[in-house]
């Protein structure tokens, strides 16, 4: 198969060079990058201050700057900044943050310098400078390699800064104390713990307060269990919370006697109780039975027996009790040589003793390291800058042969990580089934009771109680079983503890599987100076126990995608916040130490931060599970054994090595995109409906206005018809009196009003054209003899009048018609002028005396 040609017109990326070009000092060598250009960039940027970068967090300050640095994983050049919180890698020119090259300081597990000598066959090989690399191994499944310019001291400056900042002498030197609580204040975690106890006791109506804690009034109880304040000053057990739940029938004096029989005084206490049935999940450390397993304690046996309450249906039958030992049986026997061991079934009411066979913290650390190396070797972006397609011969996957493919897949199994996950899942499912199906009580412990015990009881509670599968419940579960009951986060995550001695030395131990290869960079590089002298497994307490538990939660979410309110993305962000030590919730090793350091008052709260993120987008946020169905999954989750086959957690394990595959595996991203598009369409639909409503309302208003206009128009026409009839009647009456009516306007000449209908219509149209601003004058004058003779109505009236003589003299001079004769002799011209005014028309009457026909 012919390999694809590299892009033309620009410098070839590192992955396009052949093996010979990578190892020989030719024109394609890594050291032949355009360093002159990078030198100019560095000199120009050195004067630029990074203090005002928008990506810097509150109280974050730049300590060291490195220019012209190359991120070998992706062959990107840029600027490397070391701050008091993280390593920032900014792309060249744009100053955009490159996520792969940006890692918080607390997330760094180890780092070392390597000086890879470039091999060459010619005699000038001594002139080829070594490649100056800095390899950073993270606790979040990534291995980063930075390349620095030759003949500079930038790598030394960055390395020294990392030595100072990643290994603070005291816990108070961490960034979270410099940042302070800011807007993510942490409410008192003791109140939240008591509220969870109240919920388990069926007292949810009671809310905890600081006054309740100070006066000790939080010791509530129900018919079976009670809250004890015996450890309020941490005198009973320094790694237990200030309050815990115990059987109501056990007194504080008996608790004091029983605690001495358990390792670290971690006596059996209740971590969860089933409402209604009385079944409980209890936790403790291993009993101190000794090598011969002949040591026993009556108080411890009585305390454990108190978990076997009577069954509700059968008053005389006691509840069954199981004792679950998380360790392999041989490890439990080995602990007997140091005074520990496991219970004897005969001393605890013939309770079955079950061993889950979960390995210790050292096996988990080695397994996690091998898994990280596997992903780095076979991922798309590896620490040597080459894809897994190119690592072997040819351009095909694994060299193009099935044996190489099978070998690489078998390496994943050799890491043992998935086997450990399966063991934890199987143990938790077994506990949940005993409680849910048999209504039995289970006591869980390992050696110290804060690693494997915490994993099992918290995962079993997650399966049994749907409340813990919500945001609020998940927080309550983590704070109760992990924080309050003393999981040593400082030791396990690798942070400084309150005594100032942090476990930061994480040497690479030889793999138990001798054939397991190392990381690609370590295959071809020489190790530089290590951070500190090597230490044995027993001295190194770092182990990804909590990461393993969160991975187990993600496996449950894969099996029951609709049962959780939160999404896998929430778990990833939660883990990133925890490993970065940006917040103080998971600092120190116990509740007592966090109280001594005043963590709640001095540091920000991770829960407040995550809640603030969700508040910006409510249910559409990436932390929310779009498939969540609380009604369907309102009971326990009991996965069958056949389903407990874990796979890699793509959102966490593959996000750096195989970023595209990690995104493709997240079906929630696609669903969330569809929901976002649906939400936009819903908004557009609502906006369109509002617009339609507005248009409909406007149409109704216009229709009502049109109806009113039609009614007014009809009334106006009727009024016009009546006025026309009255006008014609008046005109005929005036004409019958021998007068004529003249209309005169200011715009047109006076024109006599004709009595026929056509003239009336023309005058009406003329008045309409003149408008309301025209003044109309009405004059009445006596008609001439010619016009009067033509007045047929007048002639008929004179001919038919009975009071008139043949000579034309009126016999009744006082009659109205007789006055018309006088009008001949003396006539007044009456003129009515219509003047337009406000609110109507005014008429001005003008009377003019005149002589008519020469008669005074």
PyMOL commands that set and color helices and strands:
alter all, ss='L'
color gray80, all
select helices_A, chain A and resi 14-16+19-23+30-32+35-46+105-107+123-127+154-165+171-173+175-179+189-200+210-215+252-259+263-265+298-305+329-336+345-347+361-378+397-400+402-415+417-438+452-464+466-469+471-484+489-493+520-524+537-539+545-559+568-580+591-596+599-602+606-615+618-620+641-643+650-653+659-665+667-736+757-770+785-789+792-800+819-825
alter helices_A, ss='H'
color red, helices_A
select strands_A, chain A and resi 62-71+76-83+86-91+103-104+108-116+131-138+143-148+225-228+244-247+269-273+280-283+321-325+352-355+441-445+739-745+751-752+776-782+826-837+840-851
alter strands_A, ss='S'
color yellow, strands_A
deselect
rebuild
show_as cartoon
